[in-house]
């Protein structure tokens, strides 16, 4: 299957992220006020659809790339995952110590934060390899 242009890929992922954030902001307040359990579960899972589609696009982009593009993307994902894990662990230890009060709602932003860190580190690592435009 031919690889779509980078601008098309970026546009689709960006659109899916905007849909995710929009659905989260629109639907999430209703999750706490809904008393019907099946409806509550459905509302809570709605934002997962665009995020899963974005993750699929990212995975397909990595798989369809040549060896150098795959290397750049996997290094970038390693950086993004490591930074996100370190920040999440730091927040968790601060919560356990009673210094910081976070709820479960805050965990919903871990994946979008990882995606943003991935984009930034992908650009940074790509520049290290001569500005691949990755």
N, C-alpha and C positions, 0 to 999 in steps of 0.2 A: 504494500500500500504506500502511495507516495506521501512524503512528508509535507505537511502544510507549511506555508510561509511563517516565519517567526512572528511577523506582525499579526497575522491571523490568530496564531496560538496565543500570543500575549493578550490580544483583544478578547478572546473567548475566556481565558482564565480571569482577566480583570472583570469582565461582565459577570461571571459566576461568583466572584468574590463580592461584588456589589450586591448581587441578589441575595447572597448569604447574609451579609450585614443587614440589608433591608428587611429580610424575613425575620432575622433575629430580633431586630428592634420592634417590628410590628407584632410578632407572634408571642415573644417571650413574656411580656407583661400579662398576657391572657392566660398563660400556663398557670400562674399562681392564683388566679381568680376562678378558674374552671373547677367545678366539683365533679364532673363526669370523668371517671378514670380513663376510659378509652379515648375520649376527646383530648384529655390532658396529655396522654402518651403521644397521640397523633400530632398535636401542636408542638410538643417538645422535639419530635423527630423531623418536623418539616425542614428546618435549616440544614439538616444533614444531606438532603438531596443535592443542592448545588455544590456543597463542599465535596461530596463524593465525586461528582462530575469533574470538578477542578482537579482533584487528586488523580483521577483517571487520565485527564489530559496531560498532567505533569509526568505521570509514569510513562505514557505513550511517547512523550517528547524525549525522555531519557532513553527509552528502548530503541527508538528510531534514529537516534543520533549516531555519529561515527565514534570511534574510540576516544578521541580527544574531547568531543562534546560530552560524552558520557563521563569521562574523568572529571571535567570541570563541574558538571552538574552533581556528581556524587560527592565531590569535595565540598561543594557549596551546601549540599544537604547535610553533610556531616557537621559542618560548622553551625548551620542553623539549628540542628537538633541538639548539639552540645550546648549551645548558648541557651536555648529554650529549657533544656533539662536543668542546667545550672540555676537559671533564674527561678524556675518552678520549685526546685529543691530549696533555694534560699527563701522563697516566700513561704513554703511549707514549714521550714524550721522556725521562721519568725512567727507564724501562726501558732505553732505548737508551744512556743515560748510565751505566747500571750502578748507579743509586741505588735502584731499585725492581725487585723480581723478581716478575713476573706471568707466568702461563702462559696458554695458549689457553682454559683452562676459565673464566677470569675474564671473557672476552668474552661468555659466555652471559648475563651479567647486565646487559649494555648495554640490551637491549630492555626488560626489566622496569624498569630504572632510568628509562628514557625514559617509560614508562607512568606511573610514580609521579610524575615531574616534570610530566608532562602533566596529571595529575589536580590536582596542587597549583596549577599555573599556570592551569588552567581555572577553578578556584575563585577565584583571585586576580583574574584578568582579568574574570570574570563579576561580581565585586563592584564593579569599576571602572565597569561599565555598569549599576549599580543592582541588583546581586544577582539576576541572571537565574535562578539555580538551575540553571545549566548544568553 
